[in-house]
Amino acid sequence: MEALNRSDVSKDVSVSDYWISGAAPGAWSREIANFPDVLKVDSLAEVGEGCLYRVTYRNPPVIYLYRELGMPIQFPLRIQGGRLDWEVVARRSEFGKIVKHMRNADPDLQVVSIRRRPLRSHLPALTDAQHQLLTQAMAAGYFAVPRGITLTELAQRLDRSKSAVSEAIAIIEKKLLESALRPTSLAP
């Protein structure tokens, strides 16, 4: 199983897409829905030898820690045979807080490796409003393939004009694309 992404629906609720191998579409929906923090499960599509699910859930405590530290969660997260492989990109002090938090949740936590390299400083600086719009659009399925919501429906949900939402999303996309294409080193 792979957790592919996570977006805020609200302060205490997130939505994530999961790819689960080896079963027909929808086969895992009931089992996923039985987890206590799961609020909604949608079986989206058959992909390769598995199925794509969208799960809405109450945030686990680690989400609040990442938020407090202002850190992104790196995706995908791979879960196989009861083992979660999680790549943490953080400064040493932040990494220590995450490990302490995780060891409180699971005393058997194992750190497999630590690599030291410079943190990416070229990530785009989205304003709070842009980040909120991006998060809301992702949670609503605007960037899903196929789209889960049209631009018109998204604008209505956000009580904004279609042109304002379209322009704001275009600016966000431009910032993200420019940051992805920006060289990461100063070497010629």
N, C-alpha and C positions, 0 to 999 in steps of 0.2 A: 504494500500500500504506500502511496505517496501523497502527502499533503502538498498541494501545488501552490497555494496562496492563502492570504488571510486579509480581510477588509473589515473595518469597523462598520457595524450597522448602527450602533449607538455606543455610549460609554461602556456599557456592560455586556454587549452582544456583538459577536463577530459572525462572519460567513466565510467559509473556505470551500475550495474545490478539492476533491480527493479522487485519485485514480486507484481502483482496486482491481487486481488481476484475478483471472481464473473463474469468473462466474458470469452468468447471463445478466443482462441489464436489469437492474432493480432487485437482484437477488439479496443484496445486503441491506436494503432500505429498512426493513423491520428491525433487524438486529442493531443497526446504527441508531435508530429512533429510540431504542430502549435505554440508551445511555442517559443518566440523570440530567446532564446539562444540555442535551440536544433538544432544540425547539422545533426544528423542521428539517426534513430530508427530501431532496429532489434527485431522482435518477435522471441525468441529463442525456447521456448518449453512450453507445458502445464505442470504445476506442481501443484499437488493437485487440489484444487478448484480455480486455478488461472492460470496466465501466466507469464513467465519470459521474460523480455525485457532488451535489452542492449541499452543504450542511450548515445550518444556522444554529448557533450554540451560545450559552453563557460563557463568558471569558474565564479561562483558568487563571490562577494567580500569577503565573509567569508573564502573562500579557501585560498586567499592571506594572510589573518590574521593568519590562522592556520599555514601556511608555515612560515610566519615571526616569529611566536612564537615557531616553531619547534615541534608542537604538532600533534599527530595522531587524526583523527576523529574516534570516536567509532561507529561501525556498529553492528546491523542494526539500521537504523533510521525508526521510524514508523510514518506514516502520516494517520490520520483517521478523517473524519468529519472536515477537515480544520485545524486540530491540529497536530503539529509536536512535537513528543517526542524525545528529543535529550539529550543523556547523555554526559556530558563534564567531562573529567578527566584532571584536571589541578591544578597547584599551585594557591594559592589565587590571586597573582598578575596577572597571565595569565587569570584566571577566570574573574576577574574584567574587563580586556580589552575586553574579548569576550562578556560579558553582556553589556558593553557600546556600542560596535559595533552593537549588536543585537537590543538594545533599540533604536538606531538611525534608524534601518531598520523597527522596529515594536514597537512603544511605548507601546503596550498592552502586551509585553513580560511578562511572569510569570515564576519565578523560583519556582518549585514545592518543591524541597528539596535539601539540601546540606548535604553530608556525608563526614566525615573526616576519611581518612585512608591513610597509606603510599602509595606513588606512586610506581608502579612496577619498580624496578631498574634492573630486570633481562632480559629486552628485548635485543635481539641481536644487536650488533653494526655492522651494514652493512656499508661497505665503500660506498662512493658516487657512484662509478662505479657499485657496486653490487645493490645498491638501484635503480639506473637508469635501469639496466638490468631487475630487478624484475618488475619494473613499466612498462617497454616496453613489457615484456613477458605477463604480466597480461592484458595490454591494447589490445594486439594482440589476446588474447584468448587462449594463450598456456596452462593456468591452468584451462580453462573452461572444463566442462564435457557435451558433448564430446568436445575434443580439437577444437579450432577455427583455429589453425595453427599448422603445424608440426614443429619439431625441425629444419629440413632442411630449410623450408620456413622462419622460424624466423631468422636463421643464415644468409640466403641470404638477408633478409630485413635489418639486422643490419650490413651487409658487414663484417661478421666474419666467421671463419670456424665453421663447425658443431661441431667438437670436443671441440673447445674453449668455445662455448656457452653451450654445454652439461656439461662440467666440471664446468663452472662458476655457472650454475643453481644448480648443485649438491652441491656445497659449500654453496650456499645461503640456500638451503633446509636443509642441515645439521645444519647450524647455527640456523635456525628457529625451527627445531625439538628439538635441544639441549636446547634452551631457554624455549620451552614449557614443557619439562620434568624436568627442573631444579626446585628443591624445592624453594618455595617462603619465607620460614622462616628458621631460624637456629635451631629451636627446634627439638629434636630427634624424 
